């Protein structure tokens, strides 16, 4: 054994490193340290999830996710513990109108009179042409295009990748007095459902000059959450996808849960079962959050009642909260006939219209 290794053991107080007794003690100590570090948050997370104000959200058992064709009375009649809707509604003439505080308050009451959570959709990895911050000449005049705005996403017409680490984008999202976040809070939402968090995974394929995108996304989510909770204590932050970020303890502490799409099906085609290796890998990541007593919400875009029933039973056993909306998130029947090749976002639409470098 080298002198360096002996010095290391001596620094730990182990003098006779050659004996089996000390080796056994060292191994046991190593195991104890490993579990102490791995479980150091467990008592705190358990207490928060069961004994504090965080308990109601940690106990949700159902959810409803709808961004299109929202009618307040119809959504209010849904018996779900959590509702996710857009911050505003389309009026049909090209304009959009934010929901009022009274309308959001109505959604917070379930049909049985009990309280539920209402979150606002908020994309942090893409800009959308339909939003209040969008200017028409960004698309037509390259000289007017802000530095944070990158390229359009073929898979979802009207959505553009953004350099999410750029301060100009953060100003729009949550730093300015009239930011997107401030509007969401003023409307009375309980929190936000952050879409396109997973842009940190896609950016290397569309722009190679940036590195550390995962760290930048963690910083964005943490900063947004801190800003929101300073203005409204207890504000809920639930990202969508981006499961690799769950390896960060800091990230898991900042968020209140996670939504994810297509855990079991549709990576290769609508209703096509995903590779079991991919499923198992994702479940291992999701378990990190489940051990933190934070809910995992899933969305499967399936089109047959048989597949939905099978997926529902499987996801229930995995202790995740499942939803089965249409890809358009319009509150419709997912089993109604649809032409997949013309339905934006589907694997079939992307294969027919897009390439690997202009869609994500």
N, C-alpha and C positions, 0 to 999 in steps of 0.2 A: 504493500500500500504506500502510496506516495506521501511525502512529507506534507504536501498541501492538504490532502484529504485528512491526515491526522490532525493538522492544525484546525481544520474546520470542525472536526468532532470534538476536539479539546475546547474550542470556543463554546460548544454546546454543553460542556461539562462532562463529556464522555472521555475518560482517561484510558481505559483499557478497551480499545476498539477491536481487539482480536478475539474477544470472548463471545460465545453465542448468546450469553445473557444480555450483553450490551447491544448486540445486533437486534435481539428480540425487543428490547426496550426501545431502541431507536425506531424500529418498524412500527411498533405500537404508537409511539409518539407521533410519527409521521401520519398514521391513519387518523389519529385524534385531531391533529392540526388540519388535515384535509377536510374532515367532516365539520370541524368547527367553522372553517372558512365557508364551506358550502352551505351550511345551515344557519349562518350567523343572522340572517334576516328573517328566519322562520318565525321566531316568537313575535317579532314586531309586526310582520305581515298578518299573522293569525289574529293578533289583537286588533289591528286596524280593521280587518275584514269581518270580525265578529262582534266587536265591542264599541266601535266608534261610528262616526257619521258616514264612514265609507261602507258600512254594512249593507245599506239598501242596494247599492249598485253591485256589490259582490254577490248578491243573492238573486240577481235577475235570472229568469229561466226561459224567456222567450223574447223575440224581437221582430220588428217589422221595418223593412228598408224600402222606401219608395221616394223617387226623385221626380217622376213625371206624373202628370194628371192627378195631382194631389187635391182632394176635396176634404176640407177639415172635418166635416161631420162624418164622412165615411172612414177616415183614418182614426178618428176619435172612437169609433165603434169597434175597432180592432182590439181584441183582448190580448195585448202584448205588454210586457214589462218595460220594453224599450222601443221607441220609435225614432228612426232616422229619416229626416226629410231635408229638402233643400232650404236654404235661407230665404228664397223668394220663389214666386210662381210666375209662369209665363201667362200673359194675358191674351195671346193669340194674334196680336197685331205687331209683333216684333219687340214689344216692351215687356219688362218684368217688374213685378211689384213685391217688395218684402212683406213677409207675414207680419201681422201686428202682434203686440204683446198679449192682447186678449185672445187671439187665435192660438197662439202657442200655449197660453194658460189652459185653454180648453183641451188641448191634446195631452196635457199633463195628468188628466183625470181618466182613469180606465172606466169601462162600462159599469164595473161593480163599485165605483166610487173611490177606489184606492189610488194612490199616487203612482205615477210612472215617470220615467226619464224621457226627455225629448232632446235629441242631439241634432245639430246642424251639419250638413255635409260641407266640407271645406277641402279643396284640392290644394296641396302644398307643393306638388311636384310638376304641376301643369297649370298653365293659364288657359282661360276659356273665353272665346270671342263673345259669348253671351253675357259676360259679367259687367258690373257697373264700372270697373276700372279700365275696360278695353277701349282702345281708340282705333277707329277704322283705318287710319292711315298707317298704322303699324304693319298692316298686311300689304298695303299697296306701295308704300314709299320706304325703301330700305333705310334712308337717312333718318327717318322718324322712329324707327324700331329701337326700343330700349335695349341696353346691353344685357339685361337678364333674360330677355326673350330669345329663344333658340329656334327650333324648327317645328312644323306641324306634325301631329300624330295621325298617320293615315288610318289607323285602326279606329280612331274616334274623331271624325271630322269636326273641326272647330276647336280642338284642344291642341295646345302647343307645349312642348317641353320647355322648362325654364331652368336657368342656372340658379338653383334654389339657395345657394350659399351667398348670392349677391344681395347687398344691403337694399338695393332698390326694390327687389321682390319682397323682402322682409318688411319694408315700409308699408307696402300694400297689404300684406297679410295681417300684420299685428302691431306695427310700431307707430304708425301715424294715428292722430286722434280720430280720424274718420276711417280707420282701417276696416278690413273685412271682419276681423275678430271683434272690434268694438261694436259693429252693427249687429253681430250675432248676440253679443251680451245684452245690448239694448233691447233686443226683441224678446229676451227672456229665456232663451235656450239654456238647458242645463250643461251643455258642453258641445264639443265638436267631434265629428267623425272625419279623421284626416285621410283623404285619399291621395294616391300616388306618392306615398312615403317611399315606395319601392323604386322611385326614380334613381336612387343612388346605385341600384344594380344595373339599370339600363344606360346610364350616362356614358360609361366607357365605350359603348358601341356607337354612340352618336357624336361624341366629342372626346378626343383622347388627351386634351391638354390639361384636364383636371384630375387630380388624385385625392384620395381621402374623402370621397363622396359620402361614405357611410358615416364618418365622424361628423361631417357637416350636417347630415340629416339629423343625427342625434342632437346636435347643438340647436338646430332649428326647432325641433319638437320640444326640447327642454326649455328653450327661451320663450316659445309661444305659450307653453303651459304655465311658466312662472308669471308671465305678463297677464294671462287670463285669471289666474288665481289671486293675483294681487288686486285685480278689479272685482272679482267675484269668487270669494272663498268657496272651495268645494267643487269648482268647475271641473267637469269630466273631460278627459282627453283619451280618445280611442283611435289609434291609427288603423289603417287598412293595409294588409300585406306587409312586406318587408321583414319577414320572419328572422332573417339573419341578424337583425339589430337586437333581437332578444338575448343574444350572447352578452350584451352589455348590461351589467348590473344597474348602472346609472339610468339607462333607458327604461328598464323594467320598473324602476322606482318612480319614474316620471309619469308613466302612462297608467290608465285605470283598467285597461283591458285591451283586447286586440280583435280586429275583424280580419278574416282572410277568405279569399275566393278560391274555389276549385281545389279543395283539399283532396277529394276522392276522384273527381271526374273532370274531363274536358280540356286537359292540356293539349291533346292531340286531335280532338274533335268533340263536338257537343255530345255528351253522354258516353264518351269513350273512357273506360277506366284508366286512371293514371298508373304508372309503374309503381309497384309496391315498394321498391327501394326509395322512390321519391316521397311516397306517403309516410313511410317509417321515419325518414329523415326529418320531415316537417313536423311530425308528431313529437319527436324528441325535442325540437326547438319550442313547440307550443307548451310542452310539459314544464319548461322553465317558468313560464308565466302562471300556469296552473298551480305550481308549487308556491307561488307568491299570492295565492288566493285571489287571482284576478281572472275574470271571465274571458273565454275565447268564443267569439262569434264566427260562424261560418256561413258562406253563401255557395250553394251549388246551383248552377244553371242547367237544369234538367228538363226534358220535354215529355217524359212519359210517367204516368202515375206509378207504374211498377218500379222504375228506377228511383223515383222520389221516395217511395215507401221503404225500399231497401236501404237507401242512403240515410233516411231519417232514423231507422233502427240502429244502423252502424254508428252514426254520429252520436246518438244518445248514449251508447255504451262507452264512447270515448269522452263523455262528460263535456261536450261542447254544445253550444246553443245554435241550432241550425235554422237557416232560412232558405226558401226555395222560390225566389222571385223570377220574373222574366229578366232577360238580359237588359231590356230597356228600363227596368225598374219603374214600371208604370202601374203597378198594382194589379195587373191582369193575370189571367190564368196561364201559368207556364206551359200547360199542355195544349193550349190553343195552337192551331196551325200557324207556322211562320216559315218564311223563306230564309234559311240560315245564311245564304250567300249574300243577301242584301241587308241583313240585320247587323249594324255596326257592333264591333267588339267581339263577334263570334270568331272561332278559329276558321270557319268556312269563309266569312267575309274577308278576313285578313289574307287567307291563302289566295283568294280570287282577285284582290285589289291592291295588296301591299307587298313590300319587300322587308327583309330583315333589318334594313337600316333606316326605314322610314315609319316603322310601327313598333310599339312596345306595350 
